[in-house]
Amino acid sequence: MISTNDIRALELYELAFKVVEGRGICLTLGVTPFQEYRTETLTIHYLPKSGHMEVWSGRKVLTIERYRGNLRVIRYSPGEWEDELEAVASSGATTNG
């Protein structure tokens, strides 16, 4: 059974995905392509090939990975960063870098 925290984490993943896909920049680390979106306090990294996503706000606050076709919550730390992510996702802001 999925927990309330996992449901919230997956909702935040969807918001972060919307932001990074719509306003992120494409980068490469070694041979690994990824997308990144940054504000002053929030960083989103998304690896399209693997479906892995990390959200940082001073520290890693959300990690979601794709496992056997499903999303799996690895880390979720509730906090003020959620409000910022929601604000960024609902705005047309293009701050990055």
Helices and strands as residue ranges (DSSP letters): H 4-23, E 25-29, E 32-38, E 43-47, E 52-56, E 60-67, E 70-76, H 81-90
